[in-house]
Structure formats: structure tokens, C-alpha cells
Amino acid sequence: MGCSSNDAVTVTSVNLGTLCLGGNGFVTAARTFSNSSMTMSAGGTVVTIALGTASGATMTQAGTTTMTWTPSATALDVAGNACSTAVVTESGGADVEF
């Protein structure tokens, strides 16, 4: 199942892939979030993205959703190997995302 046009998160400055939020109640059109930040845990296993100011209106998704992440085929590990592009489903089941 692919992302709909208003539930996909793609960070264009890095090769992380695409995060599907699992619902279509977040935005009505593409948005850019200025002054966002991204950090990686010391162990390199968790990436946290904090969204800054939205370029337009955002909404609150009604109900719970389950996110999926499709890693980018161009992302490499420290040895230069391509990462898996297997879709990863959010653990813990459906919940409120934001």
C-alpha cells in the first residue's frame, strides 16, 4: 500500500526514504516545514525529526493510524552497503501520531 498525497513525509535533504502516516487528515496539500531538525541517537538506531513551522495549514487526523517507512535505496551504511528497502511497520499497533 502506497502513501496518499497528503500523508507522505519525505526529507529531501537526506536519503531516509518515505514515511507514510497512515491517514489523509494531516494536510490537504504538500507542506514544507522550515527550521526543522534531525538528530540520531548515540547508538545510531533512532532518528528523530522535529518539524518546524509549516508553510501552510495542517490538520489533526481523526482516530488512530499505523505508520510505515520505506527506506531509500540510495541510503548506505558505514561500510558503503545499500540499506534494505523492505517496508517497516510501526510497532505497537495503531495510535495517534501527533
C-alpha positions in Angstrom: 0.0 0.0 0.0 1.5 3.3 -1.0 1.1 6.7 0.6 -1.6 9.1 -0.4 -0.6 12.5 -1.5 -1.4 14.0 1.9 0.2 11.5 4.3 3.7 11.1 3.0 6.7 12.6 4.8 9.9 12.8 2.7 13.0 14.6 4.0 14.6 15.9 0.8 18.0 16.8 2.2 18.9 13.2 3.2 18.3 9.7 1.9 15.9 8.4 4.6 13.1 7.3 2.3 9.4 7.9 2.8 7.3 7.8 6.0 3.6 7.1 5.4 1.5 8.4 8.2 -1.4 6.0 7.5 -4.2 8.6 7.2 -5.2 11.5 5.0 -6.1 14.0 7.7 -2.8 15.7 8.3 -2.6 18.2 5.4 -4.6 19.0 2.2 -1.5 19.7 0.1 2.3 19.4 0.2 3.9 21.4 3.0 7.4 22.5 3.8 8.5 22.7 7.4 11.2 25.4 7.9 13.6 25.3 10.8 13.2 21.5 11.3 15.8 19.5 13.0 17.0 15.9 12.8 19.2 14.0 15.3 20.5 10.5 15.6 20.8 8.6 18.8 24.3 7.8 20.1 23.9 4.1 19.1 22.8 5.1 15.6 19.5 3.2 15.9 17.0 6.1 16.3 16.5 9.1 14.1 14.3 11.9 15.5 12.9 14.6 13.2 11.3 17.7 14.9 9.2 19.6 12.4 9.4 23.4 12.4 7.0 25.9 11.1 4.6 24.6 8.4 4.3 26.5 5.1 0.5 26.2 5.2 -2.4 24.8 7.1 -2.1 21.4 8.9 -4.9 19.4 10.4 -5.4 16.9 13.2 -6.0 13.3 12.0 -9.2 11.9 13.4 -8.6 8.5 15.0 -5.6 6.3 15.1 -3.2 5.3 12.3 -0.2 3.0 11.8 2.8 4.5 10.1 5.0 2.6 7.7 8.5 3.6 6.5 10.1 2.7 3.1 13.8 3.3 3.4 15.6 4.9 0.5 17.5 2.6 -1.9 20.3 5.2 -2.0 21.0 5.2 1.8 24.3 3.5 2.7 25.6 2.0 5.9 29.1 3.0 7.2 30.7 0.3 5.1 29.0 1.6 1.9 26.4 -1.1 1.6 22.9 -0.2 0.4 20.3 -0.5 3.1 17.3 -2.7 2.8 14.2 -1.2 1.1 11.8 -3.5 2.9 8.8 -1.6 4.4 8.9 -1.3 8.2 5.6 -1.0 10.1 5.3 1.0 13.3 5.5 -1.3 16.3 2.8 -1.3 18.9 -0.2 -1.0 16.6 -2.4 1.9 15.6 -2.1 5.1 17.7 -2.5 8.9 17.5 0.6 10.1 15.6 0.8 13.7 16.6 
